[in-house]
Amino acid sequence: MLAALALLAVMIMTAPGAFAAGAVSDATALAIVRKHCVMCHAVKPTHAAFQEAPKGAALETIADLKKYAKAVYAQTVQNKAMPLGNKTGMTEDDRAALGRWLKALP
C-alpha cells in the first residue's frame, strides 16, 4: 500500500504542469513575456506590424510588467485576447504561471 502511494505521488509530481500551483519567479514571468509579448510590446518592436508598442505598453522589464499588471492580467490571463490570435502559441500553463505571478504582486 505504501509503495502504491509513493508511486502515485511520483506520477503526480512529474506530470506536466505538476507545479502549476507554485510560486513563479520574476525571471520565469519575464521569460514568458519575452517569448510571447515583447515582439510587439517593446520600445522598438521586432514585429513588422508595429513601429511602437501597442497602447504604449512596452513589457521588456519587471518594472514594465508591474506598471501594466492589471492590463496584462485582463488581456492575457482572463480573456486570453493576447497574444493576438495566440500566434506565439502561449500555453495554458504559461497563462496560469503569468497569472500567479501577477496576482502575487503587492
Stockholm file with secondary structure:
# STOCKHOLM 1.0

chainA/1-106         MLAALALLAVMIMTAPGAFAAGAVSDATALAIVRKHCVMCHAVKPTHAAFQEAPKGAALETIADLKKYAKAVYAQTVQNKAMPLGNKTGMTEDDRAALGRWLKALP
#=GR chainA/1-106 SS CHHHHHHHHHHHHHSTTTTTTSCCCHHHHHHHHHHHTTTTSSSSCCSTTCSSCGGGCCCCSHHHHHHTHHHHIIIIIISCCCSGGGTTCCCHHHHHHHHHHHHTCC
#=GC SS_cons         CHHHHHHHHHHHHHSTTTTTTSCCCHHHHHHHHHHHTTTTSSSSCCSTTCSSCGGGCCCCSHHHHHHTHHHHIIIIIISCCCSGGGTTCCCHHHHHHHHHHHHTCC
//
